[in-house]
Amino acid sequence: MSEELKELAARMPLEVFNQGRIEIIDEVVHPDFVDHGTPLPGISPDREGLKAMVTAMRQAFPDLHNTLKHVVAEGDVVAQHVTTTGTMLGEMAGMPPSGKQATWDAVHIVRFQDGKVAEHWVVMDQLGMLQQLGFVQVPGQPLPA
């Protein structure tokens, strides 16, 4: 069962986010899904909010690419270490396009119910991403122009 859940969980970063295949969300995400992560302002923590999040991310980072580094499963929970790369060419959460590329790591934890993703938690390096994009000053360095 764990290998099957790992494969199902991998569909989110690899097919939904990398390829923009939002229709897969209805296939692999439970109708009562709850995102305990850090949704963008104005985005609900449910399945429809997840669709909005994917759309917003892909508009801001059209070349968005996730790479699975490590995947661990136990029981009905899968943990993924994901490295994401993208060039910010669109607005995101009120930030204007920077035109800069960033690479950041995140750990996603998903719980399955009835064979679908029911809950999601994420811990990501938002500070590192924002520094690379030029929105946050790196200590000891001037703010990028």
Stockholm file with secondary structure:
# STOCKHOLM 1.0

chainA/1-145         MSEELKELAARMPLEVFNQGRIEIIDEVVHPDFVDHGTPLPGISPDREGLKAMVTAMRQAFPDLHNTLKHVVAEGDVVAQHVTTTGTMLGEMAGMPPSGKQATWDAVHIVRFQDGKVAEHWVVMDQLGMLQQLGFVQVPGQPLPA
#=GR chainA/1-145 SS CHHHHHHHHHHIIIIIIHHCCTHHHHHHEEEEEEECSCCCTTCCSSHHHHHHHHHHHHHHCTTCEEEEEEEEEETTEEEEEEEEEEECCSCBTTBCCCCCEEEEEEEEEEEEETTEEEEEEEEECHHHHHHHHTSSCCTTSCCCC
#=GC SS_cons         CHHHHHHHHHHIIIIIIHHCCTHHHHHHEEEEEEECSCCCTTCCSSHHHHHHHHHHHHHHCTTCEEEEEEEEEETTEEEEEEEEEEECCSCBTTBCCCCCEEEEEEEEEEEEETTEEEEEEEEECHHHHHHHHTSSCCTTSCCCC
//
